[in-house]
Amino acid sequence: MKSLPICLLLCVLSSAVAPAHLAGASPSSAASMQRKTSKLKGTIKSVGAESAVIVPADNKQTEITFRLTSSTEKTGSLSSGDAVEVEYYFEQGQRVATALAGKASAR
């Protein structure tokens, strides 16, 4: 008789975890969607395939490097000297850019 309440408890706990997996979200992607992001406005000093160096608008004496990934969204003009807004999070002591938004290109 004591095993029935334990079995019910396990069934309830396992069903609470299942919806995230059924929706196609892995535990690691669910965690990444909950990262706290910050924004920074500045000027692009350099930008490449794997990193961007930005001079913050509020401190022209500083240069901040952001790691770019295949999922970093890039919009607008992103050349050296262009104004940019960076959205990023910290991962293992590095700033990782989720988005680089430059000035809209003239059409």
Order of alpha helices (4+ residues) and beta strands (2+ residues): alpha-alpha-beta-beta-beta-beta-beta-beta
